[in-house]
Amino acid sequence: MTLFSLASKNIKGNFSNYLVYFISLVFSIVIYYTFVSLQYSEKIQESMELSDTMSFMFMVSAVILILFVAVFILYSNSFFTRQRKKEVGLYSILGLPKKTIGKMLFYENLIMGLIALVIGVLLGTLLSKLFSMILANLMGSTAVIDFSVSIQAIIQTVIVFMVIILFTSIQGYRLIYRFKLIELFHAAKQGEREPKASFVSTILAVILLAGSYWLILRPFPAEFTLDYLIKNYGVALVALIIGTHLFFSSVTVYLLKLSKRNKSRYYKGTRLIETSQLLHRIRGNARTFTVIALLSAATITFFGATYSGYYGNEKNSKEVVPFSYAHLSKGQEFDSKVKNIILDDKSHPIKAQLEIPLIEVKGELLFSLDYKFNPTKIISETTFNRVSKALDREQTVTLSGNQAAVIQPRFTEFTDSTFQGKEITLKLPQGDRNLTFVNVVKGNVLPFDFPDFYVVVSDDTFVELAKQKEALTYKAYEVEGEKTTEATSKKVAKLIGRNFQSSSSFYTEYKEGKEGNALMLFILGFLGLVFLAATGSIIYFKQLTEANEAKGNYEILRKIGVGKKDIRKSIHKQTFFVFVLPLTVGILHGSIILHFTTNFISDLIGANIIVPILTAMAAFVIIYLGYYVLTVNTYNKIVNK
């Protein structure tokens, strides 16, 4: 028997232990290949408005993915190394030279890595069309996606993963040289001592976590500076990380120790062994739990926030660009050209067209307001009401004399009480004019252009102001099916350029927002799945290690009369604790951060983000549930035969 065939037999014999790792590795390769192939996909790029952004985002994501996968593979490799120490020691006692054992381990890891790489690249190639179609569908693209093989993506994937596989194979080769024979035999018996409960660390953990939550949930300040960001959220992040680690290493130990004091409960059924098992392992798992909890929180936060952006894109676009098209009038000839382009688009007939006269003046508020308000933009009540009617809005205004209303600027939470009864002085060529605010109304009239401080005045007042300061005239068009006006929007954009900070056409704003959010959703969705697969695998490996070490304890339990059913129930409880603890902390952290982003994002996109957040959390829980069931069954097979 050759060394190569011996290594192959070893893989087959240990494949049940390797299976979860192998699947996670293949999955990571598929995702990496997908990102790289999409990065090089000309078909997808041609169908996008943000093609440059797409390439950059996939490149960055591929780098993040490979860093994470490298850490995961190294961690998994250390798990298998520990599992194989006794076996390696046995080979050495039987007389195999160290060099031969090293080569055998090298071949084992290399063979398995190569098989995973071949399967991963093949699956990635086969699934690339499906993934491209998913991305195109998310972006709302009508591009026809054909099956294609990206040679560049294959070469890049093979090079990157071959480097990692060779590195871990060399680590396997060095195993026999890194440990003494006695250490190899007793590796599996190196249990962990029962940790001591630290009251000080427990209190510190609670203070740090409560403090970080408080810092994150504090209301936004009047001035949002970099200094504030670092001092507030930077400190909160550090406190959250340290507090989370102390929570797992101290608070859980303290609570488990407390539960031991209840003797009648502690000695009931299999609770003694469950509590002891958890106590002996919890501190050793603290670092893993911390990483998993923080990673889960980050994934939930990013995915929830991105899904929210995707979910509310249409509403957000409509608020940024209210009309299908809008532009500043530049004379009859220019305006006719724009109108003719829009009229030529017979598949998107005009529903409404109107002129929006607007006066820009310097204003001076006679009260304190944390918002930039110059130039103050004045429109008449009739114009505001016409805009509302054209856009099927309900809110209208009725003003007289010196009364005025404010259109709520974006990203603000101004209410009637902010302005009611307060005054503004307009600086006009023929003297100042004071207006009194009566209320705040909602509904932008033109594409977003900061500062967007619009004041609505009565028609008579507007006429008087127009005599002193010439009004600008904007042309606005509302058409049917404005989400599909790609060709016309490009023609209009080419002619009128950029009058505003946002686009002049609704389609461009909507399409770019949808593409950007779809890209982020696609990338974060797949990255999140890889993170989940990896963290689920890590917990699975940890539990299997503990199962092998606890076999003797369960054997004793069976000898004293504890049935297999009770042992399985005990395994269920322990595994549930191990899976639920970091997941609960991760979801709690994610909820707090998302609550913070809700205040910001809801204003930003104008949408309720509860549904997307709950969807992201539900996906997380379901996938973890699968790992939980798999772990319980495997654990039970090991200790309860």
MARLOMAR-516894 format. One record per residue (C-alpha): x, y, z; residue in one letter. Coordinates in steps of 0.02 Angstrom, whole numbers, padded with zeros to 5 digits, always signed. Layout:
// MARLOMAR-516894
XYZa ...
END
This chain:
// MARLOMAR-516894
+00000+00000+00000m +00071+00169-00050t +00073+00320+00063l -00050+00407-00053f -00175+00265-00046s -00156+00257+00144l -00198+00442+00154a -00350+00413+00042s -00410+00272+00156k -00389+00384+00308n -00497+00517+00228i -00634+00391+00193k -00624+00325+00372g -00636+00499+00449n -00754+00574+00321f -00900+00584+00442s -00795+00701+00550n -00740+00802+00399y -00911+00814+00317l -00972+00979+00392v -00801+01058+00365y -00795+00992+00187f -00968+01060+00145i -00926+01229+00221s -00763+01234+00122l -00850+01190-00042v -00984+01321-00005f -00850+01454+00027s -00764+01411-00138i -00930+01422-00232v -00966+01594-00158i -00790+01657-00192y -00797+01595-00371y -00968+01677-00391t -00904+01846-00331f -00753+01838-00444v -00852+01780-00597s -00980+01919-00571l -00838+02043-00553q -00779+01993-00728y -00954+01972-00803s -00972+02095-00948e -01154+02046-00973k -01203+02103-00798i -01096+02258-00806q -01173+02313-00971e -01346+02305-00895s -01300+02415-00747m -01293+02601-00717e -01165+02572-00579l -01047+02451-00667s -00887+02527-00594d -00960+02518-00419t -01008+02337-00447m -00832+02281-00493s -00758+02371-00344f -00888+02301-00223m -00862+02122-00281f -00674+02141-00271m -00683+02206-00091v -00808+02072-00043s -00698+01935-00116a -00552+01998-00010v -00658+02002+00149i -00724+01829+00108l -00554+01753+00081i -00487+01827+00244l -00632+01753+00339f -00621+01586+00251v -00433+01578+00286a -00465+01601+00473v -00605+01473+00468f -00497+01343+00378i -00353+01370+00500l -00472+01352+00648y -00551+01195+00576s -00380+01124+00539n -00328+01147+00721s -00485+01051+00771f -00441+00905+00658f -00261+00911+00718t -00320+00888+00897r -00433+00746+00844q -00291+00655+00756r -00154+00672+00887k -00184+00503+00967k -00190+00419+00796e -00027+00503+00746v +00054+00446+00909g +00000+00267+00871l +00082+00273+00698y +00242+00330+00782s +00237+00185+00909i +00210+00062+00766l +00375+00120+00695g +00327+00236+00554l +00460+00370+00531p +00408+00547+00573k +00441+00602+00395k +00321+00469+00328t +00184+00515+00452i +00207+00698+00407g +00193+00659+00221k +00036+00557+00251m -00049+00700+00344l +00009+00821+00208f -00068+00712+00072y -00230+00691+00170e -00258+00877+00186n -00201+00909+00008l -00316+00776-00066i -00466+00838+00030m -00429+01019-00013g -00409+00977-00198l -00571+00878-00201i -00662+01024-00117a -00582+01146-00241l -00632+01044-00394v -00811+01021-00330i -00822+01204-00277g -00764+01270-00446v -00877+01149-00541l -01028+01194-00436l -00984+01378-00448g -00975+01365-00637t -01139+01271-00647l -01226+01390-00527l -01151+01551-00596s -01297+01576-00715k -01421+01554-00573l -01328+01677-00462f -01313+01802-00605s -01501+01787-00635m -01535+01815-00450i -01428+01972-00452l -01507+02034-00614a -01680+02002-00543n -01639+02096-00383l -01578+02242-00486m -01732+02239-00595g -01623+02210-00750s -01698+02139-00909t -01530+02077-00973a -01529+01900-01044v -01405+01797-00943i -01319+01656-01038d -01219+01513-00967f -01034+01553-00973s -00869+01492-00902v -00754+01625-00833s -00574+01567-00855i -00512+01719-00757q -00624+01674-00610a -00569+01491-00613i -00383+01537-00616i -00403+01664-00475q -00506+01545-00367t -00382+01402-00392v -00231+01510-00350i -00308+01585-00192v -00372+01422-00120f -00217+01323-00169m -00112+01442-00064v -00225+01412+00087i -00235+01224+00060i -00045+01208+00042l -00018+01312+00199f -00135+01203+00303t -00059+01045+00225s +00114+01100+00281i +00042+01131+00455q -00020+00950+00454g +00152+00891+00401y +00231+00981+00548r +00111+00904+00677l +00221+00754+00715i +00371+00868+00745y +00277+00992+00857r +00227+00874+00999f +00307+00741+01106k +00236+00565+01095l +00159+00575+01269i +00072+00738+01225e -00003+00659+01069l -00080+00518+01170f -00151+00626+01307h -00213+00768+01196a -00393+00711+01201a -00389+00695+01389k -00333+00872+01421q -00493+00934+01501g -00517+01107+01567e -00526+01152+01751r -00686+01219+01823e -00671+01409+01811p -00690+01523+01962k -00832+01648+01963a -00772+01828+01973s -00901+01946+02047f -00799+02098+01992v -00788+02038+01810s -00973+01998+01813t -01019+02173+01870i -00895+02249+01747l -00973+02150+01604a -01148+02215+01648v -01085+02394+01663i -00992+02386+01497l -01138+02311+01402l -01265+02430+01479a -01147+02576+01447g -01119+02529+01265s -01306+02511+01236y -01335+02681+01315w -01204+02762+01204l -01276+02682+01047i -01456+02729+01088l -01421+02910+01135r -01517+03035+01027p -01421+03114+00884f -01333+03274+00935p -01366+03441+00855a -01194+03434+00774e -01140+03263+00707f -00949+03279+00704t -00808+03154+00679l -00751+03189+00855d -00923+03141+00921y -00924+02983+00814l -00757+02924+00885i -00794+02972+01065k -00970+02903+01067n -00981+02756+00947y -00795+02713+00955g -00805+02696+01144v -00970+02602+01127a -00892+02476+01008l -00743+02442+01121v -00857+02425+01274a -00972+02309+01176l -00829+02193+01126i -00749+02185+01299i -00919+02173+01384g -00971+02029+01271t -00813+01931+01309h -00833+01961+01496l -01015+01909+01482f -00968+01738+01415f -00814+01713+01524s -00885+01781+01688s -01073+01814+01691v -01119+01642+01625t -00996+01559+01744v -01068+01659+01889y -01247+01611+01844l -01203+01427+01822l -01116+01428+01992k -01269+01508+02068l -01378+01371+01994s -01268+01242+02082k -01316+01313+02252r -01494+01254+02229n -01451+01076+02285k -01623+00999+02263s -01628+01057+02083r -01444+01026+02048y -01449+00841+02096y -01613+00809+02005k -01602+00699+01850g -01452+00736+01737t -01434+00918+01788r -01274+00883+01883l -01182+00823+01729i -01261+00957+01617e -01209+01099+01732t -01036+01026+01761s -01008+01000+01574q -01058+01179+01536l -00955+01250+01679l -00798+01159+01626h -00816+01212+01445r -00890+01385+01453i -00729+01481+01482r -00639+01386+01346g -00782+01432+01229n -00791+01614+01284a -00681+01679+01143r -00775+01577+01012t -00944+01634+01081f -00885+01815+01079t -00831+01805+00897v -00993+01718+00847i -01103+01842+00942a -01014+01993+00869l -01011+01918+00695l -01197+01876+00708s -01236+02053+00766a -01136+02128+00622a -01217+02013+00494t -01393+02047+00558i -01360+02233+00563t -01285+02249+00390f -01408+02131+00309f -01559+02208+00397g -01504+02385+00352a -01468+02339+00171t -01630+02245+00150y -01719+02396+00221s -01637+02507+00089g -01691+02386-00048y -01865+02369+00027y -01896+02557+00032g -01801+02608-00125n -01954+02658-00227e -02026+02766-00089k -01858+02844-00055n -01831+02882-00241s -02003+02963-00251k -01960+03077-00107e -01792+03124-00181v -01860+03150-00357v -02049+03183-00344p -02086+03202-00531f -02039+03086-00674s -01938+03229-00749y -01897+03405-00687a -01782+03539-00750h -01747+03724-00740l -01825+03819-00884s -01694+03888-01004k -01803+03969-01134g -01939+03910-01251q -01825+03820-01374e -01735+03719-01241f -01895+03679-01147d -01979+03621-01309s -01835+03501-01346k -01855+03421-01175v -02043+03411-01192k -02032+03335-01366n -01916+03197-01303i -02042+03155-01167i -02190+03165-01288l -02101+03050-01412d -02102+02912-01283d -02275+02845-01326k -02264+02700-01205s -02251+02822-01058h -02385+02955-01089p -02384+03115-00988i -02508+03114-00844k -02471+03289-00781a -02359+03434-00826q -02340+03597-00733l -02231+03746-00703e -02159+03777-00531i -02112+03960-00504p -01986+03977-00362l -01904+04129-00282i -01737+04113-00195e -01703+04246-00062v -01595+04267+00091k -01692+04231+00249g -01662+04263+00432e -01752+04158+00561l -01805+04251+00718l -01779+04093+00819f -01645+03960+00836s -01651+03815+00711l -01519+03681+00687d -01531+03677+00497y -01459+03774+00353k -01598+03881+00278f -01512+03992+00148n -01554+04017+00010p -01734+04010+00068t -01843+03945-00073k -02016+04020-00088i -02165+03944-00181i -02348+03992-00183s -02489+03895-00102e -02569+03865-00273t -02407+03788-00339t -02393+03676-00186f -02575+03620-00205n -02553+03586-00391r -02400+03482-00356v -02497+03384-00226s -02637+03351-00349k -02518+03300-00489a -02429+03177-00374l -02589+03110-00295d -02545+03179-00125r -02677+03225+00002e -02598+03372+00093q -02640+03549+00036t -02620+03719+00116v -02728+03873+00134t -02635+04032+00180l -02670+04217+00188s -02577+04379+00224g -02409+04349+00307n -02443+04168+00346q -02317+04039+00287a -02289+03852+00295a -02127+03753+00291v -02103+03596+00185i -02019+03475+00304q -01837+03459+00247p -01769+03282+00220r -01675+03200+00363f -01762+03310+00492t -01898+03278+00619e -01968+03453+00624f -02150+03463+00678t -02281+03600+00687d -02219+03646+00862s -02046+03684+00791t -02113+03826+00683f -02289+03871+00738q -02303+04056+00782g -02120+04090+00743k -02058+04212+00613e -01938+04230+00468i -01876+04391+00391t -01850+04390+00203l -01713+04507+00142k -01783+04589-00015l -01718+04729-00126p -01854+04848-00069q -01848+04804+00115g -01875+04662+00236d -02034+04560+00240r -02086+04464+00396n -02185+04302+00382l -02262+04199+00521t -02257+04010+00512f -02422+03921+00542v -02374+03739+00510n -02258+03611+00431v -02314+03515+00276v -02240+03361+00194k -02200+03330+00011g -02052+03389-00090n -02092+03481-00250v -01924+03470-00340l -01779+03346-00341p -01673+03354-00183f -01550+03499-00179d -01472+03543-00011f -01518+03652+00078p -01699+03607+00043d -01782+03739+00150f -01945+03778+00059y -02070+03906+00122v -02249+03909+00055v -02334+04078+00053v -02504+04142+00000s -02530+04182-00185d -02542+04369-00150d -02380+04368-00051t -02292+04270-00189f -02347+04399-00320v -02280+04540-00210e -02114+04450-00185l -02099+04413-00371a -02107+04599-00407k -01947+04622-00307q -01854+04461-00349k -01877+04372-00514e -01941+04195-00497a -01854+04046-00574l -01967+03929-00669t -01951+03740-00661y -02039+03622-00780k -02104+03459-00710a -02181+03307-00795y -02265+03155-00722e -02280+03006-00840v -02356+02833-00831e -02240+02687-00791g -02098+02799-00736e -01997+02651-00670k -01961+02592-00849t -01917+02754-00938t -01735+02707-00964e -01711+02767-01144a -01805+02932-01122t -01721+02968-00955s -01550+02950-01036k -01598+03068-01178k -01668+03196-01056v -01516+03182-00943a -01400+03209-01092k -01492+03367-01138l -01520+03451-00971i -01368+03388-00873g -01380+03403-00685r -01487+03544-00617n -01497+03466-00446f -01387+03367-00327q -01495+03217-00364s -01552+03161-00537s -01676+03258-00641s -01772+03100-00682s -01856+02979-00563f -01798+02827-00663y -01611+02863-00640t -01630+02889-00453e -01738+02734-00436y -01627+02625-00545k -01463+02677-00462e -01539+02654-00289g -01607+02483-00335k -01443+02426-00411e -01339+02488-00265g -01453+02407-00136n -01470+02248-00239a -01282+02232-00249l -01261+02256-00062m -01405+02136-00027l -01332+02004-00141f -01156+02021-00071i -01207+02032+00112l -01332+01892+00090g -01200+01773+00026f -01066+01835+00145l -01191+01812+00287g -01224+01633+00230l -01038+01596+00230v -01019+01673+00403f -01166+01571+00464l -01099+01410+00389a -00928+01443+00465a -00989+01491+00639t -01113+01348+00639g -00971+01229+00592s -00860+01299+00729i -00992+01265+00862i -01019+01093+00785y -00833+01052+00796f -00824+01116+00975k -00969+01007+01026q -00896+00853+00941l -00731+00881+01032t -00825+00890+01197e -00928+00738+01152a -00771+00635+01126n -00698+00696+01290e -00860+00665+01387a -00890+00488+01325k -00829+00415+01491g -00948+00522+01593n -01098+00463+01495y -01040+00283+01508e -01041+00300+01697i -01215+00375+01689l -01279+00227+01590r -01200+00107+01716k -01292+00189+01861i -01458+00171+01770g -01483+00331+01671v -01577+00284+01513g -01526+00331+01336k -01681+00438+01319k -01631+00543+01470d -01453+00560+01405i -01518+00621+01237r -01628+00745+01328k -01475+00805+01424s -01378+00825+01261i -01523+00926+01190h -01516+01046+01337k -01328+01070+01333q -01321+01095+01145t -01470+01212+01151f -01379+01317+01281f -01220+01322+01174v -01312+01373+01015f -01439+01491+01091v -01320+01588+01204l -01210+01671+01070p -01357+01685+00950l -01465+01774+01080t -01325+01894+01124v -01292+01923+00937g -01475+01959+00902i -01486+02074+01053l -01332+02171+00998h -01398+02175+00819g -01568+02238+00879s -01489+02380+00978i -01382+02434+00830i -01529+02417+00711l -01637+02520+00827h -01506+02655+00812f -01499+02639+00622t -01690+02636+00615t -01696+02815+00674n -01575+02862+00537f -01627+02745+00396i -01815+02765+00419s -01793+02950+00391d -01674+02916+00250l -01783+02796+00152i -01951+02841+00225g -01997+02659+00251a -02042+02546+00394n -01895+02427+00414i -01971+02308+00541i -02016+02177+00408v -01840+02167+00333p -01759+02161+00505i -01871+02019+00563l -01839+01928+00398t -01650+01939+00424a -01665+01875+00603m -01782+01734+00554a -01660+01675+00419a -01522+01674+00548f -01622+01573+00673v -01680+01444+00544i -01502+01408+00483i -01438+01394+00662y -01582+01276+00699l -01519+01160+00562g -01345+01156+00639y -01421+01127+00811y -01516+00971+00752v -01362+00904+00661l -01252+00931+00814t -01374+00847+00934v -01387+00693+00824n -01198+00677+00801t -01162+00710+00985y -01290+00579+01034n -01212+00450+00916k -01041+00477+00996i -01090+00464+01180v -01251+00365+01178n -01213+00210+01075k 
END
